[in-house]
Amino acid sequence: MEFLKDYEFALQYHPGKANVVADALSRKPRGRLSALRCALYRDLITLSEFDWRQQVGGSTVLLGRLSVRSPWIPRVVEAQMRDPWIQTRKGEISTGPSPHWTIGADGGLRLNGRLAVPKDV
């Protein structure tokens, strides 16, 4: 087993802020996170200024809805239509249930709930 005493080296200590490289590597990038939090806070303040409710006969009706969808999912499902291997799997599923493979509501083939990506540019 080798020891540090077997090597020739000089140990140098840089106190406090003199060791800029180690200081930069040991800190988390909080600037980006704080900027994101500030932007989110400003957006929430702006949204809170609007009256999002409508009174109808004494009950409250929600007027807004937010849904987020990936633009890639319809493109992948469309590309699955051109992949013969995926079409074979879909045919197998239609003849009998599979424990791992499913066809989603959008028509896309999924393995354990994850969208199968075809070999297509």
C-alpha positions as CSV (number, residue, x, y, z in Angstrom):
1,M,0.0,0.0,0.0
2,E,1.3,3.4,-0.9
3,F,1.3,6.4,1.4
4,L,1.4,10.1,0.8
5,K,4.8,10.3,2.5
6,D,6.2,8.2,-0.4
7,Y,5.6,11.1,-2.8
8,E,7.2,14.5,-3.1
9,F,4.6,17.2,-3.0
10,A,3.9,20.6,-1.4
11,L,0.6,21.1,0.3
12,Q,-0.5,24.7,-0.1
13,Y,-3.5,26.3,1.7
14,H,-5.3,29.3,0.3
15,P,-7.4,30.9,3.0
16,G,-10.9,32.2,2.5
17,K,-11.6,34.0,-0.8
18,A,-8.1,33.5,-2.2
19,N,-9.1,30.0,-3.3
20,V,-11.5,31.1,-6.0
21,V,-11.6,27.9,-8.0
22,A,-12.6,25.7,-5.1
23,D,-15.0,28.3,-4.0
24,A,-16.7,28.4,-7.4
25,L,-16.9,24.6,-7.7
26,S,-18.4,24.1,-4.2
27,R,-21.3,26.6,-4.6
28,K,-24.6,25.8,-6.2
29,P,-25.8,28.1,-9.0
30,R,-28.4,30.0,-7.0
31,G,-28.5,33.0,-9.3
32,R,-30.5,31.2,-12.0
33,L,-32.9,29.7,-9.5
34,S,-33.5,33.0,-7.8
35,A,-34.2,34.7,-11.1
36,L,-36.7,31.9,-12.0
37,R,-38.4,32.3,-8.6
38,C,-38.6,36.1,-9.1
39,A,-40.1,35.7,-12.5
40,L,-42.6,33.1,-11.3
41,Y,-43.6,35.4,-8.3
42,R,-44.1,38.3,-10.7
43,D,-46.3,36.1,-12.9
44,L,-48.4,35.0,-9.9
45,I,-48.8,38.6,-8.8
46,T,-50.1,39.5,-12.3
47,L,-52.5,36.5,-12.3
48,S,-53.8,37.4,-8.9
49,E,-54.9,40.8,-10.2
50,F,-57.5,39.2,-12.4
51,D,-60.9,38.0,-11.2
52,W,-61.0,34.5,-12.5
53,R,-64.4,33.7,-11.1
54,Q,-67.9,34.3,-12.4
55,Q,-70.9,34.2,-10.1
56,V,-73.8,32.1,-11.6
57,G,-76.8,31.7,-9.3
58,G,-74.7,31.9,-6.2
59,S,-72.1,29.3,-7.2
60,T,-68.6,29.8,-8.5
61,V,-67.7,28.7,-12.0
62,L,-64.1,28.3,-13.1
63,L,-63.4,30.2,-16.3
64,G,-59.8,29.1,-17.0
65,R,-57.9,25.9,-17.6
66,L,-54.3,25.3,-18.2
67,S,-53.0,22.2,-20.0
68,V,-49.5,21.5,-21.0
69,R,-48.8,19.1,-23.9
70,S,-45.6,18.2,-25.6
71,P,-45.5,19.0,-29.3
72,W,-43.3,15.8,-29.8
73,I,-46.0,13.3,-28.8
74,P,-48.2,13.7,-31.9
75,R,-45.1,13.6,-34.1
76,V,-43.8,10.4,-32.5
77,V,-47.3,8.8,-32.8
78,E,-47.4,9.8,-36.5
79,A,-43.9,8.3,-37.0
80,Q,-45.0,5.1,-35.4
81,M,-47.5,4.6,-38.2
82,R,-44.5,4.3,-40.6
83,D,-42.5,1.8,-38.5
84,P,-43.2,-1.8,-39.5
85,W,-41.9,-3.2,-36.2
86,I,-44.3,-1.0,-34.1
87,Q,-47.2,-1.9,-36.4
88,T,-46.4,-5.6,-35.7
89,R,-46.5,-5.0,-32.0
90,K,-49.8,-3.1,-32.3
91,G,-51.3,-6.1,-34.2
92,E,-50.2,-8.5,-31.5
93,I,-51.8,-6.3,-28.8
94,S,-55.1,-6.2,-30.7
95,T,-55.3,-10.0,-30.8
96,G,-54.6,-10.4,-27.0
97,P,-53.7,-8.3,-24.0
98,S,-50.0,-7.7,-23.2
99,P,-48.7,-7.1,-19.6
100,H,-46.2,-4.5,-20.8
101,W,-47.4,-3.1,-24.2
102,T,-50.4,-0.8,-24.4
103,I,-51.9,1.5,-26.9
104,G,-52.7,5.0,-25.5
105,A,-55.7,7.1,-26.1
106,D,-53.7,9.0,-28.8
107,G,-53.1,5.7,-30.6
108,G,-49.4,5.6,-29.6
109,L,-47.7,2.3,-28.6
110,R,-46.4,2.4,-25.1
111,L,-44.1,0.1,-23.1
112,N,-44.8,0.2,-19.4
113,G,-46.5,3.6,-19.9
114,R,-43.7,5.1,-21.9
115,L,-44.1,6.1,-25.6
116,A,-42.2,3.8,-27.9
117,V,-39.9,5.9,-30.2
118,P,-39.7,4.5,-33.8
119,K,-36.6,4.3,-36.0
120,D,-37.6,7.3,-38.0
121,V,-35.8,10.6,-38.7
